[in-house]
Amino acid sequence: MKENKKRFLKGGLGQLTIPVIAVALLVIFNLIRDPGFFSISITHNNYGNAVLAGNLISIINGASELAILAIGMTLVTAATKGQDISVGAAAAIAGSVFVKVLKSASSISVGTVILAFLCAAVVAMLFGAFNGTLVAVFGIQPMIATLILYTCGRSIAYWINGGATPTVESPIISAIGSFAPGIPIPMPVIIVIVVTILFKLLFHFTSLEILTQSVGINQSAARLNGINTTFIKLLSFILLGVCVAVSGCIGVSRLGLINHETLLLDVEMDAILAVAIGGNSLGGGKFKISGSIIGAYVIQMLTITLYAMKVSSTDVKAYKAIVIVLLVVIGSPVVKQRFQKFMGNLKKGKSETKGVEGA
């Protein structure tokens, strides 16, 4: 216990401290405002299946796409010291490809859905590789490089389906976007868990995590140590492409159609904020995937809280901005250093007091 306390005082605020505190404050606030805010009930959906319902379910379900995108955004941020602002547009492209393949099939089966997802993933990875090439090979700043796809991506999604917004009616698609028969937990939540586990396994069985952090901390030193920095940066964008495809397909499955103009609109800003709230430096380097995932749920919990307080949709973004600025400032290096100094002085003062009493 003492060793953990010393480590905490030495390192200041831990990387997960800010998002965990944010969650705790939102939970306490909601419990005071409405003791039954987080209550979970069992209801039946349109197919007669027993499913879980309540604000807590809405939070973890609604943040699914954002949580998945935050994972990929964390890698890009850590490796390139910049952010990809085209993930929303790329998700619209992936969703359009997903629907295009489904509509071209005579019937929608599990195999067709898998094929459609693989096609969407390949396309998203190719666009990710395009962004990665601009950044890793040509040395363009990530936000500027991804501005190209951010600008034209939704137009490309529009062309894929000829400007139409085709619907996809299938029990399989409905299950992916909501609840599968016999499973009371929303499928998007399960998909988030699966994606998180896959990335954890990837980090466990490969050196990707340490290599990414090394490139982000000091690219020159990483190169001198034999690390292919270009490949690591390119790979981070490609993996983000996979996350984009998963999120885009979930978004399409929720609605049962593709709307290139509104699918995951403005999600890129929330994804960047999730990374920041999660305690990860937007300047690259050391990162924690779990922090970004918690950051995504913080954003969604804040959104649901504001809606529960009858805040209009036009005002929600303003209130979110205020709270998020506070969270980001609290988690900034300056505040962390001052907190560390304060705790150090406090510890020093206690030691001097004990010394005087002992004398």
VENKA-V285998 format. One record per run of one state. SS is the DSSP state (hx for helix, st for strand, lp for the rest). FROM is the first residue (numbers start at 0). LEN is the number of residues. If there is no record, write none. Layout:
# VENKA-V285998
[[SS:FROM:LEN] [SS:FROM:LEN]]
This chain:
# VENKA-V285998
[[lp:0:1] [hx:1:10] [lp:11:5] [hx:16:17] [lp:33:7] [st:40:4] [lp:44:5] [st:49:4] [lp:53:1] [hx:54:8] [lp:62:1] [hx:63:17] [lp:80:6] [hx:86:18] [lp:104:5] [hx:109:27] [lp:136:5] [hx:141:4] [lp:145:1] [hx:146:14] [lp:160:6] [st:166:1] [lp:167:3] [hx:170:7] [lp:177:9] [hx:186:19] [lp:205:2] [hx:207:10] [lp:217:1] [hx:218:6] [lp:224:4] [hx:228:27] [lp:255:1] [st:256:1] [lp:257:9] [hx:266:11] [lp:277:11] [hx:288:20] [lp:308:4] [hx:312:18] [lp:330:2] [hx:332:26] [lp:358:1]]
